[in-house]
Amino acid sequence: MNLRCNRRRGFTLIELVITVTIVALLAGAAVPLAELAVKRTREQELQLALRQIREGIDAYKRAWDERRIARNANETGYPKSLDQLVSGVTDVTSAKKTQIYFLRRLPRDPMFPDAGVPPAATWGKRSYASPPDNPQPGDDVYDVYSQSTDVALNGVPYREW
């Protein structure tokens, strides 16, 4: 009787193999879902960063159109660099010559692989004189885009966002 009780206490080898197999199948299904969630989060960060920078560029252009920023005849009204949105420009209409700031901080491109690069260098820049189908940097920053060659979940390359 004692011998029979000892055999019933543990798991058999078959039971352990089946349990390990089930756990492996569940883990194998969970990993792609986790990777998809990470990619979706990075895409949302990219959308937010693009929106913030583009709103900052538009606010700079509005201030230039309102003559709150010093103007030259050969300028387009867009900032010379992305850093200018954070460092600000002098408000020429203010008696105290206060600064106008367009962004608190410049967001990084979440798709850029090197975290040691300054945020301004992570973005592709398009000047006002550049054609939309072949964006090139120039004397000003009219628009920004991701430099990533990857394709989004919706099938559109990140560069075209």
C-alpha positions in Angstrom: 0.0 0.0 0.0 2.8 2.4 0.8 4.4 1.8 -2.6 1.2 2.7 -4.5 0.9 6.0 -2.6 4.4 7.1 -3.6 3.7 6.6 -7.3 0.5 8.8 -7.3 2.2 11.9 -5.7 4.3 13.0 -8.7 3.7 13.8 -12.4 4.5 11.4 -15.1 6.9 12.2 -17.9 4.1 12.5 -20.4 2.2 15.0 -18.2 5.3 17.2 -17.9 5.9 17.1 -21.7 2.3 18.0 -22.5 2.4 20.9 -19.9 5.7 22.2 -21.3 4.3 22.0 -24.9 1.2 23.9 -24.0 3.2 26.7 -22.3 5.6 26.9 -25.3 2.6 27.3 -27.7 1.1 30.0 -25.5 4.4 31.8 -25.3 4.9 31.5 -29.1 1.6 33.1 -29.7 2.2 35.9 -27.2 5.6 37.1 -28.6 4.3 38.3 -32.0 1.4 40.1 -30.2 3.9 41.9 -27.9 6.1 42.9 -30.9 3.0 44.3 -32.7 2.0 46.3 -29.6 5.6 47.8 -29.4 5.5 48.7 -33.1 2.0 50.3 -32.7 3.2 52.4 -29.7 6.3 53.6 -31.6 4.0 54.6 -34.5 1.8 56.6 -32.2 4.9 58.3 -30.8 6.0 59.2 -34.3 2.6 60.6 -35.2 2.6 62.8 -32.0 6.2 64.0 -32.6 5.4 64.9 -36.2 2.3 66.8 -35.2 4.1 68.7 -32.5 7.0 69.8 -34.8 4.6 70.7 -37.6 2.5 72.8 -35.3 5.6 74.6 -34.0 6.7 75.3 -37.6 3.2 76.6 -38.4 3.2 78.8 -35.3 6.6 80.2 -36.4 5.2 81.0 -39.8 2.2 82.7 -38.3 4.4 84.9 -36.1 6.5 85.8 -39.1 3.3 86.6 -41.1 2.1 88.8 -38.2 5.5 90.6 -38.4 6.4 89.6 -34.8 9.7 88.2 -36.1 12.4 90.3 -37.8 12.0 89.8 -41.6 14.4 89.9 -44.5 13.4 90.2 -48.1 14.9 86.9 -49.1 13.3 84.8 -46.3 10.3 82.5 -46.7 9.0 82.9 -43.1 10.0 79.4 -41.9 12.6 78.7 -39.2 16.3 78.3 -40.2 16.6 75.1 -38.0 14.5 73.0 -35.8 16.5 74.2 -32.8 15.2 77.7 -33.4 11.7 76.5 -32.4 13.0 75.6 -29.0 15.5 78.4 -28.4 13.0 81.0 -29.6 13.2 84.3 -31.4 12.8 87.9 -30.3 9.4 89.4 -30.5 10.0 92.7 -32.3 6.5 94.0 -31.5 7.1 93.7 -27.8 8.5 96.8 -26.0 10.6 94.5 -23.7 11.9 92.4 -26.7 10.7 89.2 -25.1 11.3 85.8 -26.7 8.7 83.8 -28.5 9.0 80.0 -28.0 7.3 77.5 -30.3 8.3 74.2 -28.7 9.3 73.3 -25.1 11.6 70.6 -26.4 12.3 69.0 -29.7 11.0 65.4 -29.8 13.2 62.7 -31.2 12.2 60.5 -34.2 11.2 57.3 -32.3 12.2 55.2 -35.4 15.7 56.6 -35.5 18.1 53.8 -34.4 20.8 55.7 -32.6 19.7 57.2 -29.2 23.0 59.2 -28.9 22.2 61.5 -31.8 20.7 65.0 -31.0 16.9 65.2 -31.6 17.3 67.7 -34.5 19.6 65.3 -36.4 17.1 62.4 -36.2 14.6 64.1 -38.6 14.7 64.5 -42.3 14.1 68.2 -43.2 12.4 69.6 -46.3 13.0 73.2 -47.3 10.3 75.5 -48.8 12.1 75.4 -52.2 12.2 71.6 -52.2 9.7 69.6 -54.3 7.3 67.4 -52.2 8.2 64.2 -54.0 11.9 64.6 -53.4 12.4 66.4 -50.1 15.8 68.1 -49.7 17.2 70.3 -46.9 17.8 74.0 -47.6 17.9 77.4 -46.1 14.8 76.8 -44.0 12.7 74.0 -42.5 9.3 73.8 -44.2 8.5 70.2 -43.1 10.0 67.2 -41.3 9.8 63.5 -42.0 11.1 60.3 -40.5 14.3 59.0 -42.1 13.3 55.4 -41.4 13.1 53.1 -44.4 10.6 50.8 -42.6 7.0 50.5 -43.5 4.1 51.1 -41.1 1.4 48.6 -40.1 -0.9 50.3 -42.6 1.6 49.7 -45.5 2.7 53.4 -45.8 6.5 54.0 -45.4 7.3 56.2 -42.4 9.1 58.7 -44.7 5.7 59.5 -46.2 3.8 60.4 -43.0 
